[in-house]
Amino acid sequence: NETLFPYPLNYNQVDWSSHYPKKFGKDPLKLYLNTLEYPITYDDQVKPEYSESIVDFLDIGCGFGGLCFALSENYPDKYTFGMEIRGKVVNFVGEKIRALRDEGQAHDVSVIRTNTMRHLPQYFRKNSLEKIFICFPDPHFKKKNFRRRIVNPGLLSEYAYLLKPSGRIYCITDVEELHNWHVQHLEKHKMFKRVQDVEQDSAAKLIWNSTEEGQKVERNKGSKFIIVCEKV
Ligand code: SAM
């Protein structure tokens, strides 16, 4: 069933050496994407040195991966992980990673097919991530679908739990109504404090135009709204 895909029971089953093989001396051109074409199995606890999380930046709903590649270029010492639910899109990002790795780049970027609304704490440890990016998420306009929004009070607590102290969350959208929702829930949340001098944050500049959706909004001369918060 194409809508079903495996997930780890807990982060001890996640083998980061298959996602960032160069760091661990493995074949950098072999892909593990958790898609039909590039499956992963999560049945055993992997070696502790492979399961210790090395991810710094998480891109939730990464789509075609523009931000992941931009982060890789701009932050050479950081490990970026994209999560995306659509199998074909994940395969596309995977193939791009392989092509770049063949040229000696993108060893610090990886991607996986998963539903981030369900499985994040099975991949990452408490206080482990430096930045979480949520770029142009689906707006889910109808009130009955608000619970499907990727920013909601319960998930914000989860994001805060996974971020390091002073770690940052970035939300950008072209939908003003959704931005107001982001602001409302982030400003209300006890674990987050809004960053005022967003211009000083180089990652905030990067998300403006590096995602495919952001570029589309730019071409259509649409507005963009951003909020950055720090974990307190
Ligand atoms: N961030 C990308 C960009 O700015 O170009 C993609 C934006 S697109 C409008 C939203 C993406 O989130 C889609 O690719 C969608 O498949 C993905 N998505 C939606 N719900 C998701 C979920 N629960 N887990 C993982 N990805 C999800």
Boltz pocket constraint, residues with backbone or C-beta under 6 A from the ligand:
constraints:
  - pocket:
      binder: B
      contacts: [[A, 60], [A, 61], [A, 62], [A, 63], [A, 64], [A, 83], [A, 84], [A, 85], [A, 86], [A, 89], [A, 114], [A, 115], [A, 116], [A, 117], [A, 118], [A, 134], [A, 135], [A, 136], [A, 137], [A, 138], [A, 211], [A, 212], [A, 213], [A, 214]]
      max_distance: 6.0
